[in-house]
Amino acid sequence: MLGSGGLSIGDPVSAFRELFADDELAVAADAAEHGELVSHLLSDEAAASVLRTAGKNAVLARHTYAHRAAQVCSLLGIPHGEVPLQPELR
């Protein structure tokens, strides 16, 4: 969803914070905070837009199929080239 410019609110699992910064993905600590984030992001289009853009850019910069393929090759000891340049971020 993030890679296509969508807005997502994650659950409080450590993997989200290992992969995405606070300004790239909203993460709610609990159900109450989830509701607050939804209300805030629905009422503040500028904040939602900033989060959508940062999330999309993060995915395109670090979380594409090319990145995963390079990671798998590295883990298997298979030589691989550089991750191809990403498309222009819009």
Secondary structure, 3 states (H helix, E strand, C coil): CHHHCCCCEECCCHHHHHHCCCCCCEECCCHHHHHHHHHHHHHCHHHHHHHHHHHHHHHHHHCCHHHHHHHHHHHHCCCCCCCCCCCCCC
